[in-house]
């Protein structure tokens, strides 16, 4: 059984627990600001099971982060324990050439309240608060604009800067309900295939109130108010020190 109190302490959340849109927004934001998107177990040769209970233990007890299969399955478990109706959805991520990755490449969430919402705490640098699952409506957070556009049987989640610019498709998805087991093959692929971006470099990243902080291999990237600063880390010791300083994470 999920220890909701321990999970809420992990994400620093002390607000209302009623299954409302306001609570969903606040929980989503708290999760994004505290639990990093990271793939560090892959580089350490540790198997990541496609299992919500294991993900919760990793995030709550070991105070780690994870990638989408971990972060969103754990967040779904928390929401369900609090009385939110949650559906797992499969998303296909946009590639540089405009094509889309295979089915089950990304796990995202539908939350049904008075209206449906798209929740996603596992896509890295994305929306801080859930989006209304509604097409043709521009939605914003403090950093970017988002909208959902229908493309045949799919919905596309697109993002653009607050200052304008073109819309960029981040991923596309259908509303077909999925089970976590259906994501297991792609979860294994991303840990083992040399074609996976997660086997090519170490990443640890989380949102901040003013932007984002990221460790990408041996580069520390701090973004504040749209301005990016990059600092090289010259040794493994410096990398581990930065991991502890900025993410309170020790391997």
Secondary structure, DSSP 4 states (H G I P E B T S, - for coil): ---HHHHHHHTT--S--SSSHHHHHHHHHHHHHHSPEE-HHHHTT----S-HHHHHIIIIIS---B-HHHHHHHHHHHHHHTT-EEEEEEEEEBPTTS-BPPTTSEEEEEEESSSEEEE-SSSSSS-SSPEES-BT--EE-SSEEEEEEEETTEEEEEEEETTEEEEEEEEEE----B-GGGGHHHHHHHHH-TTSGGGTS-EEEEEETTEEEEEETTEEEEEETTEEEEEE--SHHHHHHHHHHHH----
